Amino acid sequence: MGNDVVRFNLEEMPLNELKQLRKDVDRAIETFQERKKLEAASELEALAREKGFSLAELTGVARKTRKPAKPKYRHPHDPSITWSGRGRKPNWFVDALKQGKSADDLAI
């Protein structure tokens, strides 16, 4: 974006385009601060890498990692396929539910 100038003739725009423009402007305003933070963090990370460090090493902030979740559900026909219940439901789980099975039927 930067110094790009975009001119609109608002008087000639259809109502649906005006509403969409307002939504886009509202979204840009709401996310402005977050985008600037991400941009600054990216620049700082690049500078830290140039010096042979990560930004986390320099700030003393470690990234949090989750432990892998234990499986809670097992594929009805192939017991080697499991799902922890976190994230998006796998297709086999959704298909089993459509075929009348319940989550309890698939629980380990």
C-alpha positions in Angstrom: 0.0 0.0 0.0 2.2 2.8 1.2 1.7 6.0 -0.7 -0.7 4.5 -3.3 -3.6 6.8 -4.0 -6.9 5.2 -5.0 -9.6 7.5 -6.1 -13.3 6.5 -6.0 -16.3 8.4 -7.4 -18.5 7.4 -4.5 -21.5 9.1 -6.1 -21.5 6.7 -9.0 -20.8 3.5 -7.1 -23.7 1.0 -6.6 -24.9 0.5 -3.1 -23.5 -3.0 -2.8 -20.1 -1.8 -3.8 -20.3 1.1 -1.3 -21.2 -1.4 1.5 -18.3 -3.7 0.6 -15.9 -0.8 0.5 -17.1 0.2 4.0 -16.5 -3.4 5.2 -13.0 -3.4 3.7 -12.1 -0.1 5.2 -13.4 -1.1 8.6 -11.4 -4.4 8.4 -8.3 -2.5 7.4 -8.7 -0.1 10.3 -9.3 -3.0 12.8 -6.2 -5.0 11.7 -3.9 -2.0 11.2 -2.1 -2.3 14.5 -1.7 -6.0 14.3 -0.2 -5.8 10.8 2.3 -3.1 12.0 3.3 -5.4 14.9 3.8 -8.3 12.6 5.9 -6.2 10.2 8.1 -4.9 13.1 8.5 -8.4 14.5 9.5 -9.7 11.1 12.1 -6.9 10.7 13.5 -7.6 14.2 13.6 -11.4 13.5 15.6 -10.7 10.3 18.0 -8.4 12.1 18.5 -11.0 14.9 19.2 -13.7 12.2 21.8 -11.5 10.6 23.6 -11.4 14.0 23.3 -15.2 14.4 20.4 -15.3 16.9 16.7 -15.8 17.0 14.5 -13.1 18.3 13.3 -15.4 21.1 17.0 -15.9 22.2 17.5 -12.2 22.4 14.3 -11.4 24.2 14.3 -14.4 26.5 10.8 -15.3 25.3 10.5 -18.9 24.3 7.7 -20.1 22.1 5.2 -22.3 23.8 4.7 -25.7 22.3 1.9 -28.1 23.0 2.5 -31.7 23.9 1.1 -34.0 21.3 -2.5 -35.0 22.3 -3.3 -38.6 23.1 -5.6 -40.2 20.6 -9.3 -40.3 21.6 -10.9 -41.8 18.6 -10.0 -44.8 16.4 -11.0 -45.5 12.7 -13.8 -48.1 12.7 -12.0 -50.4 10.1 -8.3 -49.5 10.5 -7.2 -49.3 14.2 -3.9 -47.8 13.2 -5.7 -44.6 12.2 -6.5 -42.4 15.2 -7.6 -38.8 16.0 -7.0 -36.8 19.1 -10.2 -34.8 18.9 -8.3 -31.6 18.3 -8.4 -29.6 15.1 -10.5 -30.4 12.1 -12.4 -33.6 12.1 -10.9 -36.2 9.7 -13.0 -37.3 6.8 -13.2 -40.9 8.2 -14.7 -39.5 11.4 -17.3 -37.3 9.6 -18.2 -40.3 7.3 -18.7 -42.6 10.2 -21.0 -40.0 11.9 -23.0 -39.7 8.6 -23.4 -43.5 8.6 -25.1 -43.4 12.0 -22.1 -44.0 14.3 -21.7 -41.7 17.3 -18.5 -40.2 18.7 -18.8 -42.6 21.6 -18.8 -45.5 19.2 -15.4 -44.4 17.8 -13.9 -43.5 21.2 -10.9 -45.5 22.3 
